[in-house]
Amino acid sequence: MTKFYLEGNFAPVRDEATAYDLPVEGAVPDALSGRYLRNGPNPTGGDPGHWFFGEGMLHGVELRGGQATWYRNRYVRTASFEAGRHLVGENGMLDLEVDVANTHVVAHGGRILALVENRAPTEVTRELDTVGTFDFGGRLTTAMTAHPKRCSVTGELHFFGYGVFPPLLTYHRADPAGNLVQSEEITVPGPTMIHDFAITEHSVVFMDLPVVCDPSLLMAKTMPYRWSEDYGARIGVMPRGGSNADVRWFDVEPCYVFHVLNAAEPRPGYLEIDVARYPHLWRDLQDAFEPTTLHRWAVDVAAGTVKEETLDDRSVEFPRVDERRVGRPARFGYAVHTRPGRDGFAMETALVKYDLVSGAIEEHAFGPGRTPGEGVFVPASDRAGEDDGYVLAYVYDAARDGSDLVILDASDFGASPVATVALPQRVPFGFHGSWVGDAEL
Ligand SMILES: [Fe+2]
């Protein structure tokens, strides 16, 4: 059976294209001046072994002056890519030196960085050409998560690296200019897969969940992690600026979480951490994904308790908030309605908007056969309110086997799109992206 990640709009595209002055239906808001960039796996040859193993390709659209001025897609040309190496080597072993750089793309300190969690970042230009590995001037000695968190108040970038071998988990903090100013090894009992984490106003939150490295899988041509029935599940809360000795660990119900929607600490020592939660992951098969629900961990640090609550029963993934609200109370969140299953992972044809204060949930359905990827919120201006802006997503249209960049009004989420930019080729379903405004660079 063909693997799900090689079929339909998960299948890779072959060409690296450049197109200018793209056709627009509707009107691109003048407020949008910058570029929407998104990363994802685009395997260069055959079956790479897992959805997560394809070589990273960036797809970008620049918006300026009410126009969609260009579209580009480019491989992230890491050293291993240029050498033609794949994550599963010719001997069938996982090659942990290979850098597929396929998961996210963010801007910090004037640089655009393509990220994958088992390697250092790769810097690319605003036109998506690869500059090379960026290891913070040699100071970053671990891998870097694909989900760093920038504090909008201090401008600092908080992140971590995890590994199969010690150090298993290391916390890092970079200043607004991109200088690495703190690295702290964090003690965890075993080599778990740690995809994301969270920050709040006062704290950093780590997730140590029971998807554990199994060395017998290093030859299995798939992800070398599987569900553990006895590892347990815990979240660690560290004061910002603290160290390993300051981390408080709290047991939670066993589960897996790839992605945090947001976390906040409305009063010191009380944290609300909202996540897309899998009841378990890769218990039997590394291509199986259970339905994922929005879930809240409410942590009372002094009492040593965690209260758990499911906020919505529909399956969602790729949760995002307004980047200015990361680590602070956020009213609105966005996610892709999904349909995971035993044989893979699928997107539904709608984006979901959560009002976390009122509990209201809206969907934007793109119509039959029109399937969105992750939605990224872009404020209408620096001072705009939390709901005053746009949600950008690539939408695949099965009828024409092509893709659009769709711009929704975040405050009128169910309405017809503000603008639909027709792209010159299909954009495969991928992982994560960012709006990189002109002021970022
Ligand atoms: Fe992710």
Boltz pocket constraint, residues with backbone or C-beta under 6 A from the ligand:
constraints:
  - pocket:
      binder: B
      contacts: [[A, 103], [A, 146], [A, 147], [A, 195], [A, 258], [A, 259], [A, 431], [A, 432]]
      max_distance: 6.0
